[in-house]
Structure formats: C-alpha cells, structure tokens
Amino acid sequence: MDLSIQVGGLRLKNPIIAASGCFGYGVEYASIVDLESLGGVAVKGLFLKDRQGHPPPRIVETPAGMINAIGLQGIGVHRFVAEKMPELRRLRATVIVNICGSTIDEYCEVARVLSDTEGIAAIELNISCPNIKAGGIQFGCSLTGTHDVVSAIRKVTRLPIIPKLTPNVTDVASFARAAEDAGADAVSLVNTFLAMAIDVETRRPKLSNVLGGLSGPAIRPIAVRMVYECR
Ligand SMILES: Cc1cc2nc3c(=O)[nH]c(=O)nc-3n(C[C@H](O)[C@H](O)[C@H](O)COP(=O)(O)O)c2cc1C
C-alpha cells in the first residue's frame, strides 16, 4: 500500500515521524526499529556546539504525560555530522535534523553545515529557543522573531525548512502564517506546553529548572486543535 505523503518540498514514504528528543539520534533505536521503514526520524535538537543541558532532576511524570526540562543537551552539529550521519546513511533513514540557536547567526551556521552534508532530508527548526539578543524571549513566541529566523535560514539553505511551532502563544495560526510568509515549506506542531510540578511534601519545585515542558496524552487534544487552526 502506498502511504507516501508530500510535506512541502519533502516526499516521505509514510507519515510516521519520530519526534525530536524522543528518539535520540535515531541510531540508538536501530536494533529495535528498522529506521528505513519510518517516514522520518527527527533527531534531538542540535546547536553549533555541544551542551550539557540542565542538572537533574529534569523529568517528572504527570497523570497523563510528563514534564521535561532537559535543557537541550546535545553533541553539537559537527559531531552529529561526523559520528551519527554515516550510520544514519547506512541505515537509509530519512533524517530530519532539529536545529537550535541562541542567535539567528547560530541557527544559520548550523543550517549551513547541514546543507553541506549528504543525506539530510530536511531541517526542523526548533524556534522554542531563547533569543539572547532579545532579552531571552523565545524566537517562536514573537511573530517577528519567527519571521526573522525562518527568512534568515531560507537564505542559506535549499533544504526543506519545517519550523516547529510552540503552543505557548495566544494565536498559533498567526505564527504558522509568519513562518509561511518567511519561506517555510511546512510547519511542525507542537512543541511542549510550559508547565510546572511541585512536591507537596517538600513544597519545592520538582524540576531543577523549576519550569519544564508538558508532553504526552494530556496535550494531544490541544495539539489537534492547533493543527486544525493552522490548517
Ligand atoms: C525528553 C524530551 C526531549 C525533547 N527534545 C526536543 C528537542 O530537542 N527539540 C524539539 O523541537 N522538541 C523536543 N521535544 C518535544 C517533542 O518533539 C514533542 O514535540 C513533544 O514531546 C510533544 O509531543 P508528544 O506529546 O507526542 O510527546 C522533546 C520532548 C521530550 C519529551
């Protein structure tokens, strides 16, 4: 049966994409899942350099999901290209690289490195990163931030660009529109919902970072509503 789909400029053999941060760099799962059988593998978010992320505890279970504050731990784009891409190519995975940045220049540099790498199918743009030049507000929480980062990356790569929208805004469809106007091929919905858990015994936050992102069954109907609004 032909389950293939077209996502902007990207043809996938089926619509199943492993979500970024939930599937490592793909290679860790190769003994469990035939990576070639997936529509795509969105790898863990990558900055230009490696990052330690937040100290533990950084995951909390909730009644219908989990809250994480990993803090975008990662090996950086250069090590990813050198150490993970050869194996991902050998396994014939459709690789979608989730990219991060603290500045627009950093996003562009990561995109440039990936454009020069064989075997990358698309860039998923994690715009839920704090913009250090704008006082730390996430790129994806401002319409101009969203537009500016997407249009800058559009100028440096021919790879399909899929900005991943944050749900932590009032009108998500206007962010999809800003991304489209800036040259995005498609949008990805949704990143995690800003959340917090408190230990009632200690009266302290459960996560070292205090705030984290809620994912799982709890958010699914809200995410579906947001997909509908964007569509
Ligand atoms: C532990 C963890 C790490 C994540 N890391 C990333 C990441 O690096 N980049 C990104 O764009 N999204 C990241 N996400 C968000 C997921 O890709 C996904 O958008 C979110 O979990 C909501 O989907 P779900 O409820 O189906 O899990 C992460 C989620 C989790 C749970």
The ligand as a Gaussian input file, in Angstrom:
#p B3LYP/6-31G(d) Opt

LIG

0 1
 C       12.526000      14.433000      26.674000
 C       12.063000      15.297000      25.523000
 C       13.001000      15.982000      24.759000
 C       12.586000      16.793000      23.690000
 N       13.527000      17.449000      22.922000
 C       13.131000      18.203000      21.875000
 C       14.098000      18.855000      21.054000
 O       15.307000      18.714000      21.207000
 N       13.640000      19.658000      20.043000
 C       12.288000      19.823000      19.797000
 O       11.927000      20.570000      18.870000
 N       11.360000      19.189000      20.541000
 C       11.753000      18.389000      21.571000
 N       10.808000      17.735000      22.324000
 C        9.365000      17.889000      22.001000
 C        8.828000      16.672000      21.247000
 O        9.468000      16.514000      19.997000
 C        7.300000      16.808000      21.021000
 O        7.042000      17.955000      20.253000
 C        6.552000      16.899000      22.343000
 O        7.013000      15.883000      23.216000
 C        5.032000      16.779000      22.163000
 O        4.678000      15.572000      21.536000
 P        4.200000      14.262000      22.351000
 O        3.153000      14.698000      23.335000
 O        3.688000      13.350000      21.286000
 O        5.451000      13.734000      23.040000
 C       11.203000      16.915000      23.389000
 C       10.272000      16.197000      24.175000
 C       10.680000      15.401000      25.206000
 C        9.631000      14.651000      25.998000

